[in-house]
Amino acid sequence: MSSTKLNLSLVCVAALTIATGCRCPFAPKQSAHGNLRDALTFHASFDGSVNADFARGDKQIYTTQSFNTRSNAQPGLIASNVTVLARGEGRFGDALHFTSKQGPLIFYKAKDNLTYRTKGWSGSVSFWLQADPEGALPSGFCDPLQITPRAWNDAAFFVEFEKRQDVPFRLGVYADYKVWNPDNRKWEQIPFAEKPLLHIAKPPFKAGKWTHVVFTFENFNTGKPDGVARLYLDGQPQGEVSARTQTFTWDPAATLIQLGVGYVGKFDDLSLFNRQLSSAEVVTLFGLERGVSALY
């Protein structure tokens, strides 16, 4: 076929594509939604069920009395006056509602749901919160989300409120305890700049408002001081946990995705991704009219 005929053929195919609404074989194969869908490893919408809608691992939610009793956890959201499925009260459809700081621990299993790599690890976590810091939020530390196989300060991710005189919001990204605190210093002896925390003094949470929370991480488990984690609220970057050696030694089978640790408020549309999302992708997530369900 001559180059003239080939060009005419391409024009004809393009014209037919426009006329019929079919996908053009010469168009980019991946849309913004497609890229996010390919990276998605877990999604719990809480619409009609507390189990995940999509998961590369176990979809089941579990309940136990505490982190130390996780081996005896029971499948399902055990009925109590602490955590209920709030029908029609979510950012999208239903939501989890934590009504008391004290109560059983609920979690998903991290294995395969949050992709773990021993070298060159990255990922992202997205969810929505409706919290009332000045009113309903209890005093002390309140962690809407915490992911760890051991403890809050030992190979752990978390977001937290701390209600005292004011109510800041923080992202915590703690490597193995012996990596980030090799001298075993007491907490009060460590300068804040050395703590693996991002502190937001005046976050945008308020009664009746849903706030989108995303954190991303990259260059973890490289053995170099280049691991960075970033926080976004309502699609806007808030800062980062500065570059440092982020060595996370996990047994994925023992790692829990814990929800509502001391938290009072609503929680919706949890999703996990197997790579760091770009700022543009975070904005796309924030703007999804039906939440992450729209990706698939």
Stockholm file with secondary structure:
# STOCKHOLM 1.0

chainA/1-296         MSSTKLNLSLVCVAALTIATGCRCPFAPKQSAHGNLRDALTFHASFDGSVNADFARGDKQIYTTQSFNTRSNAQPGLIASNVTVLARGEGRFGDALHFTSKQGPLIFYKAKDNLTYRTKGWSGSVSFWLQADPEGALPSGFCDPLQITPRAWNDAAFFVEFEKRQDVPFRLGVYADYKVWNPDNRKWEQIPFAEKPLLHIAKPPFKAGKWTHVVFTFENFNTGKPDGVARLYLDGQPQGEVSARTQTFTWDPAATLIQLGVGYVGKFDDLSLFNRQLSSAEVVTLFGLERGVSALY
#=GR chainA/1-296 SS CCHHHHHHHHHHHHHHHHHHTCCCTTSCSCCHHHHHHHHEEEEECCSSCSSCSEESSCCCCEEESSGGGGGGCEESCCCCSSEEEETTCSSSSCEEEECCSSSCEEEEECTTTSCCCSSSEEEEEEEEEECCTTTTSCSEEEEEEEEESSBTTBSEEEEEEEESSSCCEEEEEECCHHHHCTTCCCGGGSCGGGSSEEEESSCSCCTTCCEEEEEEEEEETSSSTTEEEEEEETTEEEEEEEEECCCCCCCGGGCEEEEEESCCEEEEEEEEESSCCCHHHHHHHHHCTTGGGGGC
#=GC SS_cons         CCHHHHHHHHHHHHHHHHHHTCCCTTSCSCCHHHHHHHHEEEEECCSSCSSCSEESSCCCCEEESSGGGGGGCEESCCCCSSEEEETTCSSSSCEEEECCSSSCEEEEECTTTSCCCSSSEEEEEEEEEECCTTTTSCSEEEEEEEEESSBTTBSEEEEEEEESSSCCEEEEEECCHHHHCTTCCCGGGSCGGGSSEEEESSCSCCTTCCEEEEEEEEEETSSSTTEEEEEEETTEEEEEEEEECCCCCCCGGGCEEEEEESCCEEEEEEEEESSCCCHHHHHHHHHCTTGGGGGC
//
